[in-house]
Amino acid sequence: MISSVLPTYNRAPLHFVKGEGCWLVEQDGRRFLDLGAGIAVNALGHAHPALVRALTEQAGTLWHTSNLYHVDAQIALADTLVDLTFADTCFFTNSGTEACELAVKMARKYWHDLGHPERMKIIAFDGAFHGRSTAAIAAAGTEKMTAGFGPLLPGFLQLPFGDMDALNKALKDPDVGAVLVEPIQGEGGIRTLGDAVLRDIRAACDAAGALLILDEVQCGMGRTGRLFAHEWAGVAPDIMMVAKGIGGGFPIGAVLATENAASGMTAGTHGSTYGGNPLGCAVARAVLGVVADPAFLDEVVRKSALLRQGLESLVAGHPEVFEAVRGEGLMLGLRCRPPAAAVVEAGYAEQVLTVPAAENTIRLLPALTISDEEIAEALDRLDRTAARAAQPAVADAG
């Protein structure tokens, strides 16, 4: 079928017409168990009644006024996030990519206003993914994302993920002003930094006087069993990028920051036409009303242990297909032996959806509301997927 849509996506041959909780309905009527949740976006599943209600009620009163005026829903959401996190202030965006842009600007403006504009360098890490704007791809630095898009925004340095020796050495550069890191890399292959390393990074930043920017776009919003993944390490960033799950499917992102880190962002230094509009803020408040409940987060921890145990058994039962389980909470990955894309495709035949990532890994990012019965069904479908994915390898071996 010829489409007028710019062909930048390698799309699966699927057309979903309806979503219900952890399930997506294809236009031919087949029901797929969705273990991708829109790439960790549909944190509460599809068509969650609290989100439908919040969006419908807000849509009936006020959609958009712009940030020329006070937006009550935006103020309420900001107050909620400040109460729940390390932050003193929030700026609302439409996406994680836009959050990255502001985080970079905020860090550089901070040092500029302190009289040290030379401290514009930002350390990032191999395998990172922070979005697809010019700043975000420059931060990641991979040829796959940067080829053909130069000149790139200067001032980024990439280090091996979690390499503290390399980080401590790099922080001796007096021009370094910030460190940008994902506690768990999603696109990078579900690679976990680890609590001890995150604490070491925080300490290294403090010793060097550098700002710590955390990208929790994918690993935040309850996905690890805490509202944000860094909470497990008992540390706090200076700046944090949030998106995906905060809107539960509605496009909204945010940058959270301490008053000190955000001190350079005065009137006129940044803006967004749609950022923090009443619709997005109403939905995000409804998401937080569910996800921030300690009892809900405890259930995420319990269910993640159940899923992980099943995945470990799956790896043991299909060593020709799977190498290992990765990740934390309900942000899990399976390192594959055959091409990960082939395993994802095999899942289509078993009506289960997973998400490919780097390091030949498939991501499992189900809705945080997934039930025990759906976990059992997911494991059964993944078992059949592995058997199907193994068939070519068996044929080749013969």
C-alpha positions in Angstrom: 0.0 0.0 0.0 1.4 3.4 -1.0 1.3 5.9 1.8 1.8 9.7 1.8 3.6 9.4 5.2 7.3 10.1 5.1 8.9 6.7 5.1 11.3 7.1 8.1 9.8 4.1 10.0 10.3 0.4 9.3 6.8 -0.5 10.3 5.4 -4.0 11.1 2.6 -5.2 8.9 0.0 -4.5 11.6 -2.9 -2.0 11.8 -4.3 -1.7 15.3 -7.8 -0.2 15.6 -8.5 -0.6 19.3 -6.8 -0.9 22.7 -8.1 -2.5 25.9 -5.7 -2.6 28.9 -2.8 -4.8 27.8 -4.4 -5.8 24.5 -4.4 -4.4 21.0 -7.0 -5.4 18.4 -5.8 -5.6 14.8 -8.2 -4.5 12.1 -8.8 -8.2 11.1 -10.0 -8.9 14.7 -6.9 -10.6 16.1 -6.0 -9.7 19.7 -2.4 -9.1 20.5 -0.9 -9.1 24.0 1.0 -5.8 24.1 4.3 -6.1 26.0 5.7 -2.9 24.4 3.0 -0.4 25.7 3.8 2.0 22.9 7.5 1.9 24.0 6.8 2.4 27.7 4.3 5.1 27.0 1.0 3.4 27.9 1.9 3.0 31.6 -1.7 2.2 32.6 -2.5 0.3 29.4 -4.9 1.3 26.7 -8.0 3.3 27.4 -7.6 3.3 31.2 -10.9 4.7 32.6 -9.2 7.3 34.8 -7.3 8.7 31.9 -10.3 8.6 29.6 -12.4 10.4 32.2 -9.7 13.1 32.8 -9.2 13.8 29.1 -12.9 13.9 28.4 -13.7 16.2 31.3 -10.9 18.6 30.3 -11.8 18.5 26.7 -15.3 19.7 27.6 -13.9 22.8 29.3 -10.6 24.1 27.9 -8.2 22.7 25.3 -5.5 25.4 24.8 -4.8 29.0 25.7 -0.9 29.1 25.2 1.6 30.0 27.8 0.9 33.7 27.4 -1.5 33.1 30.3 -1.6 31.1 33.5 -2.7 27.5 33.0 -4.3 26.1 36.2 -3.9 22.5 35.2 -0.2 23.1 34.5 0.3 24.7 37.9 -1.5 21.8 39.6 0.7 19.2 37.8 3.9 21.1 38.6 2.9 21.3 42.3 2.3 17.5 42.3 5.6 16.7 40.7 7.5 19.0 43.1 5.8 17.4 46.1 6.7 13.9 44.8 10.3 14.4 43.8 13.6 16.2 44.4 12.6 19.1 42.2 11.7 22.7 43.0 10.4 23.6 39.5 9.1 22.1 36.3 8.9 23.0 32.7 6.4 21.1 30.5 7.3 19.9 27.0 5.5 17.7 24.4 8.1 14.9 24.3 11.3 13.5 25.7 13.3 15.0 22.8 12.1 18.4 23.8 13.0 17.7 27.4 16.5 16.9 26.3 16.8 20.2 24.5 15.8 22.1 27.6 18.1 20.0 29.9 21.1 20.9 27.7 20.1 24.6 27.6 19.5 24.7 31.3 22.9 23.3 32.2 24.7 25.6 29.8 22.8 28.7 30.9 23.5 27.8 34.5 27.3 28.0 34.0 27.0 31.0 31.7 25.2 33.0 34.3 27.8 32.0 36.9 30.5 33.5 34.7 31.8 30.3 33.3 30.5 29.9 29.8 33.5 27.7 29.0 31.8 24.9 31.1 29.6 24.0 28.2 30.8 20.4 27.7 28.4 17.6 28.7 29.5 14.0 29.3 27.2 11.3 27.9 27.6 7.6 27.5 27.9 5.0 24.7 24.6 3.3 23.9 22.6 6.3 25.0 19.4 7.5 23.4 18.0 10.9 24.3 15.8 11.7 21.3 16.4 12.6 17.7 16.9 16.4 17.7 20.3 17.7 16.8 21.3 18.1 20.4 20.0 14.7 21.4 21.8 12.8 18.6 25.0 14.8 19.3 24.8 13.7 22.9 24.4 10.0 21.9 27.1 10.3 19.2 26.4 7.1 17.3 26.9 7.1 13.6 23.5 5.4 13.1 21.8 8.6 14.3 24.3 11.3 13.3 25.3 10.3 9.8 24.2 12.9 7.3 23.0 15.4 9.8 26.1 17.5 10.5 27.3 19.8 11.7 26.2 18.6 15.1 25.8 20.6 18.2 29.3 20.7 19.7 30.3 20.1 23.3 29.5 16.4 24.0 31.8 13.7 25.1 30.8 10.0 25.0 32.3 7.6 27.6 31.8 3.8 28.0 28.5 3.2 29.9 29.2 3.1 33.7 33.0 3.4 33.4 33.9 5.3 36.5 37.6 5.5 35.8 36.8 7.2 32.4 34.3 9.5 34.1 36.6 10.6 36.9 39.3 11.3 34.3 37.0 13.3 32.0 35.6 15.3 34.9 39.1 16.8 35.4 38.5 18.8 32.3 37.6 22.3 33.7 35.3 22.8 30.7 32.9 20.0 31.7 29.7 21.4 33.2 27.3 18.4 33.4 26.9 14.6 33.1 23.9 13.2 31.2 22.9 9.5 31.8 20.0 7.1 31.7 19.8 4.9 34.9 18.7 2.1 32.6 19.3 2.4 28.8 16.2 1.4 26.9 17.1 1.8 23.2 20.7 0.8 24.2 19.6 -2.7 25.1 18.1 -2.6 28.6 21.5 -2.0 30.2 21.3 -1.1 33.9 23.7 1.3 35.4 23.3 -0.1 38.9 22.6 1.8 42.2 26.3 1.7 43.3 27.5 3.2 40.1 24.8 5.9 40.1 25.8 6.9 43.6 29.4 7.0 42.4 28.4 9.3 39.5 26.5 11.6 41.8 29.6 11.8 44.1 31.9 12.4 41.2 29.7 15.2 39.9 29.6 16.8 43.3 33.4 16.6 43.6 33.8 18.3 40.2 31.0 20.8 40.8 29.2 19.4 37.7 25.5 19.1 37.3 23.9 15.6 37.1 21.2 15.3 34.4 19.2 12.1 34.5 17.2 10.9 31.5 14.2 9.0 33.0 12.0 9.2 29.9 11.8 5.5 29.6 12.8 4.1 33.0 10.7 6.6 35.1 7.1 6.8 36.1 6.9 3.7 38.2 8.5 1.3 35.7 11.1 0.0 38.2 8.7 -0.1 41.2 9.7 3.4 42.4 8.2 6.6 40.9 11.7 7.2 39.4 14.5 4.7 39.0 17.2 6.9 40.7 15.2 6.6 44.0 16.5 3.1 44.5 20.1 4.5 44.7 19.1 7.1 47.3 20.4 10.0 45.2 18.9 12.9 43.4 19.8 14.6 40.1 20.0 18.4 39.5 18.0 18.1 36.3 15.7 15.3 35.1 14.0 14.5 31.8 10.6 12.9 32.0 8.1 11.9 29.2 6.5 8.7 27.8 4.7 7.2 30.8 3.8 10.5 32.4 1.1 11.0 29.8 -0.1 7.5 29.6 -0.4 7.8 25.9 -1.0 11.6 25.6 2.0 13.5 24.4 3.6 15.4 27.3 7.1 15.6 28.8 8.8 17.6 31.5 12.1 18.8 32.8 12.3 18.8 36.6 15.1 20.7 38.3 16.4 22.1 41.5 16.0 25.9 42.0 19.8 26.2 41.7 20.2 24.3 38.5 17.3 26.1 36.9 18.4 29.6 38.0 19.5 30.7 34.6 16.1 30.0 33.0 14.4 33.3 33.4 11.6 34.9 31.4 12.2 34.6 27.6 14.9 32.0 27.8 12.7 29.1 26.7 9.2 28.4 25.6 6.7 26.1 24.0 3.4 26.7 22.2 1.7 23.5 23.3 3.9 22.5 26.3 1.8 22.1 29.5 -1.5 22.5 27.7 -4.6 21.7 29.8 -5.3 18.4 28.1 -1.9 16.9 28.6 -1.7 18.2 32.2 -5.1 16.8 33.1 -4.1 13.3 31.8 -0.7 13.4 33.5 -2.3 14.3 36.9 -4.6 11.3 36.5 -1.6 9.1 35.7 0.2 10.3 38.8 -2.9 9.7 40.8 -2.5 6.0 40.1 1.2 5.4 39.7 2.4 7.5 42.7 0.4 5.4 45.1 2.9 3.3 47.2 0.6 0.3 47.1 0.6 0.5 43.3 4.4 0.6 43.2 4.6 -2.3 45.5 2.5 -4.3 43.1 4.8 -3.3 40.2 7.7 -4.8 42.3 5.8 -8.0 43.0 4.6 -8.5 39.4 8.1 -7.7 38.0 9.5 -10.5 40.2 6.9 -12.9 38.8 7.6 -11.9 35.2 11.4 -12.1 35.7 11.2 -15.5 37.3 9.2 -16.7 34.3 11.7 -15.1 31.9 14.6 -16.8 33.6 12.9 -20.2 33.1 12.2 -19.2 29.4 16.0 -18.5 28.9 16.8 -21.9 30.5 14.3 -23.7 28.3 15.4 -22.0 25.1 19.2 -21.5 25.3 19.4 -21.6 21.5 17.2 -18.4 21.4 17.8 -16.5 24.6 21.1 -15.7 26.4 20.0 -13.7 29.5 17.4 -11.5 31.1 18.2 -7.9 31.6 16.8 -4.9 33.4 14.8 -4.0 36.5 11.1 -3.8 37.4 8.8 -4.0 34.4 11.6 -2.7 32.1 13.1 -6.0 31.1 15.0 -7.3 28.1 15.9 -10.7 26.6 19.3 -10.9 25.0 18.8 -13.0 21.9 21.0 -15.4 19.9 19.2 -15.1 16.5 18.6 -11.6 15.3 16.3 -9.7 17.8 14.2 -8.5 14.9 13.5 -12.1 13.9 12.3 -12.9 17.4 10.1 -9.8 17.4 8.6 -10.9 14.1 8.1 -14.5 15.3 6.1 -13.0 18.1 3.6 -11.5 15.6 2.6 -15.0 14.6 1.9 -15.8 18.3 0.1 -12.4 18.7 2.5 -11.0 21.3 4.3 -7.6 20.8 7.8 -6.9 22.0 10.2 -4.0 21.1 13.7 -4.4 19.5 16.7 -2.7 21.0 20.5 -2.6 20.6 22.8 -5.4 21.7 20.5 -7.9 20.0 17.9 -7.5 22.8 14.1 -7.4 22.8 12.4 -5.1 25.3 9.5 -6.1 27.5 7.8 -3.0 28.7 4.2 -4.0 29.5 1.6 -1.8 31.1 2.2 -1.5 34.8 -1.3 -2.7 35.3 -0.6 -6.1 33.7 -2.3 -8.9 35.7 -0.8 -12.1 37.0 -3.0 -14.0 34.4 -1.7 -11.8 31.6 1.9 -12.4 32.8 1.3 -16.1 32.5 -0.2 -15.6 29.1 2.7 -13.5 28.0 5.2 -16.2 29.1 3.2 -18.8 27.2 3.2 -16.8 24.1 6.9 -16.0 24.4 7.6 -19.7 24.9 5.8 -20.4 21.6 7.6 -17.4 20.0 11.0 -18.9 21.0 10.1 -22.2 19.6 9.1 -20.6 16.3 12.3 -18.4 16.3 14.4 -21.5 16.9 13.1 -23.4 13.8 15.4 -21.8 11.2 18.4 -22.4 13.5 17.4 -26.1 13.8 17.0 -26.4 10.1 20.4 -24.8 9.5 22.0 -27.2 12.0 20.6 -30.2 10.2 
